[in-house]
Amino acid sequence: MERIARVETFLVPPRWLFVRIETESGLIGWGEASCEGRSETVRTAVAQLAEHLIGRDPFRIEDHWQVMTKGSFYRHGIILGSAVAGLDQALWDLRGRSVGLPVHALLGGAVRDRVRVYCWVGGDDPLEVADQIAAQVATGMTAVKMNASGRMAPLGSLAALRAVEARVAAAREVLGPDRDVAVDLHGRFTLPTARRLAGVLEPYHPLFLEEPVTPENSHAIGRMTEATSIPIATGERLYHRQEFLPVLQAGVAVVQPDLAHAGGISEVRRIASLAETFDALLAPHCPLGPLALAASLQVGFATPNHVIQEQSIGIHYNLDAEVLDYLADTAPLTFVAGHVELLTGPGLGIEIDEAAVRDADRRGHAWRNPVWRHEDGSFAEW
């Protein structure tokens, strides 16, 4: 019987945490437990969870998931969710490699031949986006996402909302009617301001409005879904299916669990199935590294209600390294007309350049998100 011999973590630029599991016979699986701004803490959590895994059968993925998430009296949250996610991905990768099959084949097989992806434009405080969008369209991308604004006052002014409208209007003009723009409110808007903005943006037909309220205010998101015909999306800061149930009951149209935060492949599959019972769609959050992206794509290939995949190649956070830098072969993550073709390699379907990862870990990182303040000096959501 195979037994897990080693669990390692690698803190690699620009802001990612990779996980490597190796068995006694030399089988290897990779995952990603990146937790933006808290990856060092997650690294410690992975080491604690590894105490359970060492010496055990790597193929009992579901049993390991149950023990890792419920074996401690205190449960859930971003740190545990991310640690479990990285380990869960690595176990699925290892299992796929052991039988020479991609993970989507182990999840019931592919339901599509390609997954549509979108890219980011505009940065944290978007100003001019038209030229960036035009450049993406020229490469074949069919969808983009942009932040609605930078810092937003609790009751956004007419000028501030008109500035958001102008940016979305410019995006729509470049994209035309056949391509899509998603607009991320990033929890920066209060509910009344988000409701006002939705009315302004309806004529521009956004693909969805993302995170109109902060996750701790998810109980209020139903007032947002009732206020607009624009699909409402949320979920990057929700970490298990029980947190998704109330937002789905409130009418959210698109759920966005992060494969590196929400318990990995095992839990996101369950979240997707839950969403399907509400006629809601899956669009996993993933402004992260290649392993999180590959895991997201594996779920996307096997999930009927998957609609689109976020990816972060070229995103403004990637200053010290890029998504493809840690791959031995970049071909599987090549975009074709705004899509990723079916991944056919074993496990997660990508090959990690282990030497590059080990070298990057020696440099490490200490990424932190910015802290914003309003004009009066009070804290502002980033």
Number of C-alpha atoms within 10 A of each C-alpha: 8 14 18 22 19 16 22 14 25 23 24 26 22 21 24 28 31 26 25 22 26 21 20 14 11 13 18 21 27 28 32 33 38 31 23 18 16 19 26 21 13 24 23 14 17 24 15 13 20 21 11 13 21 18 15 16 15 25 18 12 17 13 10 22 20 11 13 24 18 12 13 9 6 9 12 17 14 19 25 23 28 31 35 34 32 32 34 30 34 32 29 29 28 27 25 23 20 15 11 13 18 25 32 27 16 16 17 11 14 21 14 14 12 18 21 22 22 22 23 23 23 22 17 17 13 15 16 15 17 19 14 15 26 14 11 19 18 10 12 13 23 21 23 25 24 24 24 28 24 20 19 22 17 16 14 18 12 10 9 17 20 15 15 21 21 15 21 24 17 17 28 20 12 17 21 10 10 8 16 21 26 24 24 19 22 21 19 24 25 19 20 15 18 24 18 17 24 22 13 14 21 13 11 18 17 21 19 20 28 25 24 30 22 21 18 9 12 19 13 16 26 17 14 23 22 14 14 17 13 21 19 26 29 31 26 22 19 23 28 22 20 11 15 23 15 15 25 23 12 18 20 26 21 29 26 26 30 29 37 38 32 32 31 33 28 20 23 26 21 13 23 27 19 17 24 17 10 14 14 22 23 28 26 29 24 23 21 29 29 29 32 32 26 25 28 27 32 27 26 28 25 21 23 16 18 24 16 20 22 24 24 19 18 14 17 13 18 17 11 10 16 18 22 17 15 22 19 14 13 15 10 17 21 12 17 15 15 21 20 19 19 20 23 17 16 21 32 33 24 24 18 19 14 13 11 14 20 16 12 18 18 11 10 19 19 15 17 11 10 10 9 14 15 13 10 6 8 8 11 17 19 16
